[in-house]
Amino acid sequence: MVTRRLARGRSLPLGAESAPMRTQRRRGAALVAALCSTALIAPAAVAASANTAALQVALRARGLYHGDVDGVVGPGTRDAIRRLQARRGLAVDGVAGPATRRALGRRGRPRLGSRATTAGDRGWDVAALQFSLAMHGFPGGPFDGGFGPRTDASLRRFQAWAGLGADGVAGAGTLAALRRPPARSILRFAAPVAGGIGDRYGPRGNRFHSGVDFPVPRGTRVNAAGRGCVVFAGWNDGYGKLVVIQHRLGMTSWYAHLARITVRKGRCLVAGNRVGLVGSTGHSTGPHLHFELRVRGATVDPTSGLPS
C-alpha cells in the first residue's frame, strides 16, 4: 500500500488534496499549534525511540535482527545486539554503547541531529528520520537508512503539514517538530464494518502500516464511518478499489481493497451509508478492509477515532 499512482482522470495523489483540504493545509501552522495544546495529541504510551529504530535497521542489515522496526528495545533487539558483540569480540551485555555503535560501521553513525540530512545521505540519522516521519503520519517506503526520493517526498509533506519550509532538508526546526507527539483523530467515527481489528496501525517489518485491517469475509458491507463527501472512488495501484471521504476539520477516511465500490465522487454521506463491499484488490493477501484516518494528509492511528 505504498504506491500512490491513481487511475487516469480520477486522481487524488498522495500529498495532494481537494479544494477544502488545500484550505485546511494553508492553516497548517495554526492547527499544529492547536493540536499540541489539546488532547488531540497521541498519549505518551508511544514509547518508541527513533534511535532504537535506527539500531534495529542496522542490525537487520547485518542479518542479526528479524523483528519489526518498532523503536522498542525488546528481547529480539537485545539478542541481536549480543550476537553482534560476540561476533566482534566486545563485552556481551546487550547494550548498544559507543563500541557497539562503531561495530555497526557506517550504519552506526552519524547520530541524529549532528547534521542536516538531505537527499543522498545515508546512515543512522537517516534511518531515525524515516522512522520519525512514519510515526508522525508520513511513511515513505522501507526503513533502510537511505535518503531516497520517497524519504524526500515524505519529509517535504511533513514540513508543509507542520508549517515549515518544505525544503527537503531535515535540520533543527524539522527535528524539533518531529519531537512533538504524533497527532490523533480530531473527530469520533463509527466502525466501518462489524468485526474486530486484526493488523494494527504502526511498524510492520521494516515498513509502516498506515491504517488498521478488519479481517472480515469477502462481500461484507462497508459503511461510511462519519458524515462527509466522497472525494475519490476508483482504482489505486496499492489500495486497489478505494473510497476516500472528506470530513470536516481536514479529516479524511480511507476504505481500501474493496471488491466493489457503491458510491460516486461528489456524493455526500452520513455514518452508516454503504460505500462498498470487502474484497482483496490491490496489494492484498486476502479479503479484509484496510481503513485509514488522516488529518490534513497525515495518517493517524484510527483507533484514536473509533469506538473502544
C-alpha positions as CSV (number, residue, x, y, z in Angstrom):
1,M,0.0,0.0,0.0
2,V,2.9,2.3,-0.6
3,T,2.1,3.1,-4.2
4,R,0.0,6.2,-4.8
5,R,-0.5,6.2,-8.6
6,L,-4.2,6.6,-9.3
7,A,-6.3,5.8,-12.3
8,R,-6.2,8.4,-15.0
9,G,-8.9,11.0,-14.7
10,R,-9.8,10.0,-11.1
11,S,-6.7,11.1,-9.2
12,L,-6.2,12.1,-5.6
13,P,-2.4,11.9,-5.4
14,L,-0.8,11.4,-2.1
15,G,0.1,14.8,-0.7
16,A,-2.5,16.5,-3.0
17,E,-5.9,17.4,-1.6
18,S,-9.3,18.5,-2.7
19,A,-10.1,22.3,-2.5
20,P,-11.3,22.0,1.1
21,M,-8.2,20.1,2.0
22,R,-5.9,22.7,0.5
23,T,-7.7,25.3,2.5
24,Q,-7.0,23.3,5.7
25,R,-3.4,22.8,4.7
26,R,-2.8,26.6,4.4
27,R,-4.0,26.8,8.0
28,G,-1.4,24.2,8.9
29,A,0.8,26.0,11.4
30,A,-2.1,27.3,13.4
31,L,-3.7,23.8,13.6
32,V,-0.4,22.2,14.6
33,A,-0.1,24.6,17.4
34,A,-3.7,23.8,18.5
35,L,-3.0,20.1,18.3
36,C,0.0,20.5,20.6
37,S,-2.0,22.3,23.2
38,T,-5.0,19.9,23.4
39,A,-5.9,16.3,24.0
40,L,-5.7,15.7,20.2
41,I,-2.1,14.6,20.7
42,A,-1.4,10.9,20.9
43,P,-0.7,9.7,24.5
44,A,2.8,9.1,25.9
45,A,2.2,5.4,25.5
46,V,4.1,5.7,22.2
47,A,7.4,4.8,23.9
48,A,9.2,4.1,20.6
49,S,12.6,5.6,20.1
50,A,13.9,6.8,16.7
51,N,17.4,5.9,17.8
52,T,16.3,2.4,18.8
53,A,14.7,2.1,15.3
54,A,17.9,3.1,13.7
55,L,19.7,0.5,15.7
56,Q,17.2,-2.2,14.6
57,V,17.7,-1.1,10.9
58,A,21.4,-1.5,11.3
59,L,21.1,-4.9,12.9
60,R,18.6,-6.1,10.2
61,A,21.1,-5.1,7.5
62,R,23.6,-7.4,9.1
63,G,21.1,-10.3,9.3
64,L,21.0,-10.2,13.1
65,Y,17.5,-8.8,13.8
66,H,14.3,-10.1,12.1
67,G,11.6,-8.4,14.1
68,D,9.6,-5.2,13.5
69,V,11.5,-1.9,13.3
70,D,9.3,-0.6,16.1
71,G,11.8,1.5,18.1
72,V,11.3,-0.6,21.2
73,V,14.2,-2.5,22.9
74,G,12.7,-5.9,23.4
75,P,14.2,-9.4,23.7
76,G,14.8,-9.7,20.0
77,T,16.7,-6.4,19.8
78,R,18.8,-7.3,22.9
79,D,19.6,-10.8,21.4
80,A,20.7,-9.2,18.1
81,I,23.0,-6.8,20.0
82,R,24.6,-9.7,21.9
83,R,25.2,-11.6,18.7
84,L,26.9,-8.6,17.2
85,Q,29.0,-8.0,20.3
86,A,30.1,-11.7,20.4
87,R,30.9,-11.6,16.7
88,R,33.1,-8.5,17.1
89,G,34.8,-9.6,20.4
90,L,33.1,-7.0,22.5
91,A,31.7,-7.3,26.0
92,V,28.4,-9.1,25.6
93,D,26.0,-7.0,27.6
94,G,23.1,-6.4,25.2
95,V,23.6,-2.6,25.4
96,A,24.3,-0.6,22.3
97,G,27.1,1.6,23.7
98,P,29.7,3.5,21.7
99,A,31.8,0.5,20.9
100,T,28.8,-1.4,19.6
101,R,27.8,1.5,17.5
102,R,31.3,1.6,16.0
103,A,31.0,-2.1,15.2
104,L,28.0,-1.3,13.0
105,G,30.2,0.8,10.7
106,R,28.6,3.5,8.6
107,R,25.1,2.3,9.7
108,G,26.0,3.2,13.3
109,R,26.7,6.8,12.5
110,P,26.2,9.8,12.4
111,R,23.9,10.5,15.4
112,L,20.5,12.1,14.8
113,G,20.8,15.9,14.9
114,S,24.6,16.0,14.2
115,R,24.0,17.2,10.6
116,A,21.2,18.5,8.4
117,T,20.2,15.5,6.3
118,T,19.0,15.7,2.7
119,A,18.7,13.6,-0.4
120,G,21.6,11.2,-1.0
121,D,22.6,10.9,2.7
122,R,22.9,7.5,4.4
123,G,23.3,6.3,7.9
124,W,21.9,6.1,11.4
125,D,20.4,9.5,11.4
126,V,18.5,8.9,8.1
127,A,17.0,5.7,9.5
128,A,16.0,7.5,12.6
129,L,14.4,10.3,10.4
130,Q,12.5,7.7,8.3
131,F,11.0,6.2,11.5
132,S,10.1,9.6,13.0
133,L,8.4,10.6,9.8
134,A,6.3,7.4,9.7
135,M,5.3,7.7,13.3
136,H,4.1,11.2,12.6
137,G,1.9,10.1,9.7
138,F,4.3,10.4,6.7
139,P,5.7,6.9,5.9
140,G,7.9,6.8,2.9
141,G,8.9,3.2,2.0
142,P,11.1,0.9,3.9
143,F,13.2,1.9,6.9
144,D,16.7,1.4,5.3
145,G,18.8,4.4,6.3
146,G,19.0,5.7,2.7
147,F,17.6,9.1,1.9
148,G,16.0,8.5,-1.5
149,P,13.1,10.0,-3.4
150,R,10.4,8.5,-1.1
151,T,12.1,9.8,2.1
152,D,12.4,13.2,0.4
153,A,8.7,13.3,-0.5
154,S,7.7,12.2,3.0
155,L,9.9,14.9,4.6
156,R,8.5,17.7,2.4
157,R,5.0,16.6,3.1
158,F,5.6,16.6,6.8
159,Q,7.4,20.0,6.7
160,A,4.4,21.5,4.8
161,W,2.0,19.9,7.3
162,A,3.9,21.3,10.2
163,G,4.0,24.8,8.8
164,L,7.7,24.7,7.9
165,G,9.5,25.5,4.7
166,A,9.2,22.3,2.6
167,D,12.9,22.3,1.5
168,G,13.7,18.6,1.9
169,V,16.4,19.3,4.5
170,A,15.9,17.8,7.9
171,G,17.5,20.5,10.1
172,A,17.0,21.6,13.6
173,G,13.5,23.0,13.0
174,T,12.2,19.8,11.4
175,L,13.7,17.6,14.1
176,A,12.1,19.9,16.8
177,A,8.7,19.4,15.1
178,L,9.3,15.6,15.0
179,R,9.9,15.6,18.7
180,R,6.3,16.6,19.3
181,P,3.9,13.7,19.9
182,P,2.0,12.4,16.8
183,A,-1.5,13.8,16.2
184,R,-4.6,11.7,16.7
185,S,-8.1,11.8,15.3
186,I,-9.9,15.1,15.8
187,L,-13.3,13.5,15.3
188,R,-15.1,10.5,16.5
189,F,-16.1,7.9,13.9
190,A,-18.3,4.7,13.8
191,A,-16.7,1.4,12.9
192,P,-16.9,0.9,9.1
193,V,-17.6,-2.8,9.4
194,A,-18.8,-5.2,12.1
195,G,-15.8,-7.1,13.4
196,G,-12.6,-6.8,15.3
197,I,-9.3,-5.3,14.2
198,G,-6.6,-7.6,13.0
199,D,-3.4,-5.8,11.9
200,R,-3.0,-2.5,13.7
201,Y,-1.5,0.8,12.9
202,G,2.2,1.1,13.2
203,P,5.5,-0.6,12.3
204,R,5.3,-3.9,10.4
205,G,8.6,-5.5,9.4
206,N,10.8,-2.7,8.1
207,R,7.8,-0.7,6.9
208,F,4.9,1.2,8.4
209,H,1.2,0.0,8.3
210,S,-0.7,3.3,7.9
211,G,-4.1,2.0,9.0
212,V,-5.9,-0.9,10.6
213,D,-7.2,-4.1,9.0
214,F,-10.6,-5.6,9.6
215,P,-10.3,-9.3,8.6
216,V,-13.9,-9.9,7.6
217,P,-15.3,-12.1,4.8
218,R,-15.4,-11.0,1.1
219,G,-18.6,-9.2,0.3
220,T,-19.1,-7.8,3.8
221,R,-20.9,-4.4,3.7
222,V,-18.5,-1.4,4.3
223,N,-20.1,1.7,5.7
224,A,-19.1,5.3,5.8
225,A,-17.5,6.0,9.3
226,G,-18.9,9.5,9.5
227,R,-20.6,12.4,7.8
228,G,-18.7,13.7,4.7
229,C,-18.5,13.7,0.9
230,V,-16.7,11.3,-1.4
231,V,-13.6,12.9,-2.9
232,F,-12.2,9.7,-4.6
233,A,-13.8,6.5,-5.7
234,G,-11.8,4.4,-8.0
235,W,-8.6,2.4,-8.5
236,N,-5.3,2.8,-6.8
237,D,-2.3,0.5,-7.5
238,G,-1.6,-0.2,-3.9
239,Y,-5.0,0.2,-2.3
240,G,-7.0,-1.4,-5.1
241,K,-10.6,-0.3,-5.2
242,L,-10.6,2.7,-2.9
243,V,-13.0,5.2,-1.5
244,V,-11.9,8.4,0.3
245,I,-14.4,10.6,2.2
246,Q,-13.7,14.2,3.2
247,H,-14.9,15.1,6.6
248,R,-14.8,18.4,8.5
249,L,-11.6,19.8,10.2
250,G,-9.4,18.5,7.4
251,M,-10.0,14.8,8.1
252,T,-10.4,12.1,5.6
253,S,-11.3,8.4,5.9
254,W,-10.0,5.7,3.5
255,Y,-11.6,2.4,2.6
256,A,-9.3,0.1,0.7
257,H,-9.1,-3.3,-1.1
258,L,-12.8,-3.2,-1.9
259,A,-14.4,-5.8,-4.1
260,R,-17.0,-3.3,-5.2
261,I,-17.5,0.5,-4.9
262,T,-21.1,1.6,-4.5
263,V,-20.7,5.4,-4.3
264,R,-19.5,8.1,-6.8
265,K,-17.2,11.0,-6.3
266,G,-19.2,14.0,-5.0
267,R,-21.8,12.1,-3.1
268,C,-22.3,13.2,0.5
269,L,-23.0,10.6,3.1
270,V,-23.7,10.1,6.8
271,A,-22.3,7.4,9.0
272,G,-23.8,4.0,8.1
273,N,-24.3,4.7,4.4
274,R,-22.8,1.9,2.3
275,V,-19.6,2.8,0.3
276,G,-18.7,-0.7,-0.9
277,L,-18.1,-4.4,-0.3
278,V,-15.0,-6.0,1.3
279,G,-12.6,-7.6,-1.2
280,S,-8.9,-8.2,-1.8
281,T,-7.9,-5.8,-4.6
282,G,-4.6,-4.0,-4.9
283,H,-1.7,-5.1,-2.8
284,S,-3.6,-7.5,-0.5
285,T,-3.0,-11.1,0.6
286,G,-6.7,-11.9,1.4
287,P,-10.1,-10.4,2.0
288,H,-10.1,-7.6,4.5
289,L,-10.9,-3.9,4.9
290,H,-7.9,-1.6,5.2
291,F,-9.2,1.5,7.0
292,E,-7.3,4.8,7.5
293,L,-7.9,8.2,9.1
294,R,-5.9,11.2,8.1
295,V,-5.6,14.7,9.5
296,R,-4.7,17.1,6.7
297,G,-2.9,14.3,4.9
298,A,-1.1,12.8,7.9
299,T,-2.1,9.3,8.8
300,V,-3.2,8.9,12.4
301,D,-4.0,5.8,14.5
302,P,-7.6,5.0,13.6
303,T,-8.3,3.6,17.0
304,S,-8.0,7.2,18.3
305,G,-11.2,8.0,16.5
306,L,-13.1,4.7,16.6
307,P,-15.2,3.3,19.5
308,S,-13.1,1.5,22.1
